[in-house]
Amino acid sequence: MALGRSLGAILEDVEEAYSKNLIELDSLTLANNNAYIEEVDLSLITPNPYQPRKHFDEDALKELSDSILKHGLLQPIVVIKKDGGYILVAGERRFRAHKLAKLAKIKSIVVEIEIDSIRMRELALIENIQRENLNPIELANSYNELLEVHKITHDELSSVVHKSRSQITNTLRLLSLVPEVQEELVKGRITQGHAKILVGLADDKQRIALSTIIGQKLSVRDAEMMIKNYKNQEEKNSPKSAKTLSTFSIKKHANLLKERLPFSHKISSNKLEISFENEVEFEKFINMIKKV
């Protein structure tokens, strides 16, 4: 499942440059990986169709757009040259911010490499996961897509995206939440901590809890206590099987049993104990059962 060597190497070099606050990448390194830096017309760039990120904060984009107009773009985007145009690989926020600023061109690392749709999907998912660009629901959907497309285990996915198995499993559980909870999580009106404690509740209970959390602005700890108290109250009010049995008694049938049951027996609440003096009595009892 490893990405093509050239593209993977370029992305690694870009990440290293960003971490060191470098403006320019080494041209020799780029050349060795069939890549170069170029000002590319925005009109020629097509976003990756498999981009898992669906939510972009408009205010943050406007801030980035203003910064680019004032200071220029310090971190180039990464594109693949394909069919006379370019496909965006990394840097969709920067790409959108340039469009918002109505700029014609954008500084880009252009990589000349053959890549199919499956690799494009992998690249979009993994690049966003490793950069932590996704909200929890987008991240959960990305994990799920990688698992489904490649038929791999959680352990195998863990090694690919460099996240712990427990983190992957807990994130995937968010997909079991009702749409209303998922939407509020995406909007940021509740945190992932809030969402996690709602997992496992019935759908209607999730909606009620969600309304309370938002309406009363509960912290995760307060919400957790609310759910715990709710579950305790639910258990207290629900009929227990033992309690149900204790309300049933066969003592009221004592006379009928004495009349119809020709064996020594004892009755206590909901128990009937029959004693047999010999095998003949037991066989007689068996024959009675067969006739019922």
ROTORKOL-830242 format. One line per 10 residues: number of its first residue (from 1); their letters; for each residue x, y, z negated of C-alpha. Coordinates in Angstrom, 3 decimals. Layout:
<atoms>
NUM> A> X Y Z  ...
</atoms>
This chain:
<atoms>
1> MALGRSLGAI> 0.000 0.000 0.000  3.039 2.282 0.090  2.831 5.348 2.283  4.960 5.657 5.394  8.538 6.425 4.373  8.833 9.739 6.233  5.641 11.301 4.909  6.184 9.946 1.411  9.712 11.363 1.343  8.520 14.785 2.497
11> LEDVEEAYSK> 5.871 14.951 -0.212  8.421 13.928 -2.835  10.778 16.669 -1.667  7.969 19.222 -1.681  7.026 18.256 -5.251  10.655 18.552 -6.361  10.983 21.970 -4.735  7.780 23.180 -6.376  8.889 21.942 -9.792  12.122 23.898 -9.446
21> NLIELDSLTL> 10.303 26.979 -8.119  12.231 26.810 -4.861  10.828 28.840 -1.996  12.599 27.023 0.826  13.161 23.333 1.343  16.453 22.065 2.671  16.177 22.151 6.488  18.457 19.126 6.860  16.225 17.054 4.582  13.208 18.082 6.641
31> ANNNAYIEEV> 14.964 17.263 9.918  15.955 13.825 8.631  12.264 13.164 8.034  11.011 14.405 11.409  9.698 17.607 9.842  10.202 21.347 10.123  8.722 24.590 8.774  6.535 26.658 11.074  3.900 29.390 10.933  0.818 27.558 12.211
41> DLSLITPNPY> -2.435 29.066 13.461  -5.193 28.305 10.957  -7.554 27.670 13.853  -5.456 24.662 14.897  -5.563 22.997 11.444  -8.242 20.444 10.584  -8.791 19.489 6.933  -8.230 15.845 6.062  -11.655 14.219 6.655  -10.987 11.910 3.716
51> QPRKHFDEDA> -10.344 14.711 1.233  -11.874 13.489 -2.059  -11.994 16.941 -3.609  -15.453 18.415 -3.141  -15.501 21.229 -5.699  -13.378 24.356 -5.282  -13.705 27.180 -7.797  -14.619 30.274 -5.787  -13.199 32.716 -8.345  -9.890 30.832 -8.475
61> LKELSDSILK> -9.741 30.800 -4.667  -10.312 34.569 -4.580  -7.483 35.075 -7.096  -5.169 32.891 -5.019  -6.205 34.719 -1.865  -5.403 38.109 -3.446  -2.043 36.790 -4.677  -1.136 35.535 -1.194  -2.005 38.912 0.337  0.150 40.680 -2.252
71> HGLLQPIVVI> 3.112 38.312 -2.611  2.909 35.981 0.384  2.710 32.172 0.296  5.537 30.685 -1.761  4.533 27.048 -1.346  3.911 25.902 2.231  1.150 23.445 3.030  1.941 20.083 4.643  0.379 19.134 7.976  0.701 16.314 10.492
81> KKDGGYILVA> 0.935 17.132 14.172  -1.782 15.228 16.020  -3.595 15.512 19.375  -2.456 19.060 20.110  -3.480 20.257 16.663  -2.673 19.627 13.028  -4.268 17.662 10.188  -3.926 19.048 6.676  -2.189 16.670 4.280  -1.465 18.760 1.202
91> GERRFRAHKL> -2.531 22.259 0.145  -6.251 22.651 0.852  -6.663 25.401 -1.791  -3.885 27.410 -0.120  -5.449 26.729 3.286  -8.893 27.912 2.091  -7.361 30.958 0.380  -5.688 31.965 3.673  -9.019 31.702 5.494  -10.655 33.770 2.748
101> AKLAKIKSIV> -7.933 36.419 3.222  -8.652 36.327 6.985  -5.009 35.570 7.789  -4.279 34.080 11.200  -1.297 31.883 10.343  -0.042 29.859 7.400  3.451 28.699 6.479  3.491 24.912 6.963  5.751 21.908 6.758  4.951 20.106 10.000
111> VEIEIDSIRM> 5.557 16.355 9.940  5.689 14.433 13.205  4.580 10.938 12.303  2.009 8.414 13.508  -0.652 7.805 10.896  -3.967 5.943 11.043  -7.246 6.653 9.268  -6.536 4.181 6.462  -3.228 5.868 5.646  -4.896 9.283 5.854
121> RELALIENIQ> -7.478 8.136 3.312  -4.761 6.721 1.017  -2.722 9.883 1.316  -5.622 12.209 0.516  -6.654 10.169 -2.509  -3.204 9.549 -3.948  -1.916 13.076 -3.289  -4.860 14.566 -5.154  -4.691 12.050 -8.001  -0.998 12.575 -8.600
131> RENLNPIELA> -1.350 16.369 -8.432  -4.325 16.169 -10.819  -6.362 18.377 -8.481  -9.626 16.487 -8.974  -12.412 16.899 -11.482  -13.255 13.726 -13.502  -16.064 12.589 -11.172  -14.005 13.139 -8.011  -11.168 11.258 -9.705  -13.488 8.368 -10.635
141> NSYNELLEVH> -14.792 8.191 -7.058  -11.206 8.228 -5.752  -10.213 5.350 -8.026  -13.309 3.436 -6.994  -12.642 4.027 -3.295  -9.055 2.801 -3.561  -10.243 -0.304 -5.417  -12.960 -1.020 -2.849  -11.011 -0.226 0.321  -7.935 -2.220 -0.644
151> KITHDELSSV> -9.575 -4.888 -2.839  -6.996 -4.418 -5.577  -7.172 -4.810 -9.354  -7.057 -2.055 -11.956  -3.497 -3.111 -12.807  -2.407 -2.794 -9.176  -4.073 0.596 -8.876  -2.311 1.677 -12.072  1.084 1.063 -10.477  0.074 2.942 -7.301
161> VHKSRSQITN> -1.237 6.140 -8.902  1.022 6.046 -11.977  -1.856 6.178 -14.451  -2.512 3.759 -17.319  -5.001 0.959 -16.800  -7.124 2.203 -19.725  -7.244 5.716 -18.250  -8.446 4.286 -14.928  -11.076 2.076 -16.575  -12.391 4.875 -18.803
171> TLRLLSLVPE> -12.575 7.271 -15.861  -14.460 4.740 -13.715  -17.056 4.354 -16.483  -18.116 7.964 -15.824  -19.765 6.762 -12.608  -22.378 4.937 -14.718  -23.670 8.281 -16.032  -26.910 9.730 -14.667  -26.479 12.335 -11.891  -27.462 15.200 -14.197
181> VQEELVKGRI> -24.601 14.422 -16.596  -22.125 14.005 -13.737  -23.173 17.354 -12.270  -22.724 19.222 -15.563  -19.310 17.592 -15.986  -18.277 18.800 -12.520  -19.554 22.307 -13.325  -17.542 22.296 -16.549  -20.554 22.837 -18.802  -19.570 19.673 -20.685
191> TQGHAKILVG> -16.131 18.097 -21.068  -14.968 14.607 -20.227  -14.988 13.958 -23.980  -18.709 14.765 -24.099  -19.366 12.574 -21.069  -17.539 9.567 -22.503  -19.755 9.391 -25.584  -22.853 9.353 -23.367  -21.686 6.282 -21.448  -23.780 3.280 -22.429
201> LADDKQRIAL> -26.866 5.242 -23.472  -30.132 4.638 -21.629  -30.762 7.127 -18.819  -33.477 9.075 -20.654  -31.342 9.242 -23.807  -28.419 10.613 -21.757  -30.622 13.438 -20.466  -31.908 14.290 -23.942  -28.392 14.263 -25.412  -27.087 16.362 -22.506
211> STIIGQKLSV> -29.750 19.009 -23.077  -28.911 19.137 -26.802  -25.149 19.360 -26.227  -25.506 22.254 -23.775  -28.355 23.991 -25.604  -26.650 23.904 -29.000  -23.100 24.193 -27.597  -21.984 21.131 -29.539  -18.315 20.236 -29.804  -17.285 16.712 -28.838
221> RDAEMMIKNY> -17.050 15.795 -32.518  -20.512 17.198 -33.269  -21.958 15.439 -30.232  -20.351 12.193 -31.341  -21.949 12.523 -34.776  -25.305 13.263 -33.169  -25.133 10.111 -31.025  -23.977 8.038 -34.004  -26.854 9.295 -36.181  -29.275 8.694 -33.350
231> KNQEEKNSPK> -28.108 5.089 -32.928  -28.281 4.471 -36.692  -31.825 5.822 -36.798  -32.764 3.689 -33.804  -31.446 0.553 -35.521  -33.254 1.461 -38.729  -36.567 1.883 -36.927  -36.251 -1.140 -34.665  -37.879 -4.390 -35.950  -35.258 -6.932 -36.975
241> SAKTLSTFSI> -35.775 -10.557 -36.060  -35.299 -11.587 -39.668  -37.923 -9.122 -40.822  -40.294 -10.397 -38.157  -39.860 -13.973 -39.409  -40.405 -12.948 -43.019  -43.860 -11.585 -42.196  -44.898 -15.001 -40.896  -46.024 -17.639 -43.446  -47.442 -21.161 -43.042
251> KKHANLLKER> -48.619 -21.358 -46.661  -52.123 -20.397 -45.578  -52.226 -23.680 -43.657  -51.197 -25.756 -46.706  -54.578 -27.472 -47.100  -54.797 -28.388 -43.442  -51.254 -29.822 -43.477  -52.022 -31.818 -46.629  -55.091 -33.232 -44.937  -53.496 -34.028 -41.569
261> LPFSHKISSN> -49.897 -34.817 -42.516  -49.716 -38.231 -44.254  -46.133 -37.741 -45.410  -44.469 -36.156 -48.385  -43.727 -32.525 -47.538  -42.896 -29.116 -48.996  -43.958 -25.658 -47.817  -42.036 -22.468 -48.530  -42.877 -19.285 -46.652  -42.054 -20.120 -43.044
271> KLEISFENEV> -40.455 -23.536 -43.630  -41.981 -26.998 -43.566  -39.858 -29.819 -45.012  -41.029 -33.400 -44.340  -39.623 -36.407 -46.214  -39.807 -40.026 -45.022  -39.549 -42.974 -47.403  -38.554 -45.440 -44.695  -38.120 -45.965 -40.971  -41.733 -47.070 -40.545
281> EFEKFINMIK> -42.952 -43.646 -41.683  -40.557 -41.896 -39.365  -41.751 -43.997 -36.394  -45.331 -43.174 -37.338  -44.401 -39.476 -37.275  -42.821 -39.883 -33.826  -45.951 -41.521 -32.504  -48.031 -38.612 -33.847  -45.849 -36.149 -31.955  -46.193 -38.129 -28.729
291> KV> -49.976 -37.882 -28.922  -49.942 -34.118 -29.253
</atoms>
